[in-house]
Amino acid sequence: MSDTIIERCEAKGLRMTGQRRIIAQVLQDADDHPDVEELFARASAQDENISIATVYRTVKLFEESGILDRVEFGDGRARYEDAERDHHDHLIDMNSGEVIEFVDPEIEALQEKIAARLGYKLKGHKLELYGVPVAKDD
């Protein structure tokens, strides 16, 4: 697969208008998990003619094309991330809503071991942990 969201869209034959390119670039540059409202704010800062309807349609198209993954963290908001990102798991701060990405080799190995013990070869997984910060002693 190609490196950027725009390149992958073009490779799939999607018509890439100027506004779709802006939305794709905003997604490519995101280091968080933006929802449609956040994408709209970022994209409309670059082109004030982008409507929220355009962002909704574009996100839906990208998701249906396998360009984006939709993730939900229990706060009622659908968020999006690049489907081609390296595998990672999520820890969600229940106080602030912050989403922390992490990879832990021990967790990965344990999941493989559990699947094998149950007679399966693991083909994928999603792990979401929900927690609150532990108070630090001064």
Sequence and secondary structure as in RCSB ss.txt:
>XXXX:A:sequence
MSDTIIERCEAKGLRMTGQRRIIAQVLQDADDHPDVEELFARASAQDENISIATVYRTVKLFEESGILDRVEFGD
GRARYEDAERDHHDHLIDMNSGEVIEFVDPEIEALQEKIAARLGYKLKGHKLELYGVPVAKDD
>XXXX:A:secstr
  SSHHHHHHHTT    HHHHHHHHHHHH SS  BHHHHHHHHHHH TT  HHHHHHHHHHHHHTTSEEEEE SS
S EEEEETTS   EEEEETTT  EEEE  HHHHHHHHHHHHHTT        EEEE       
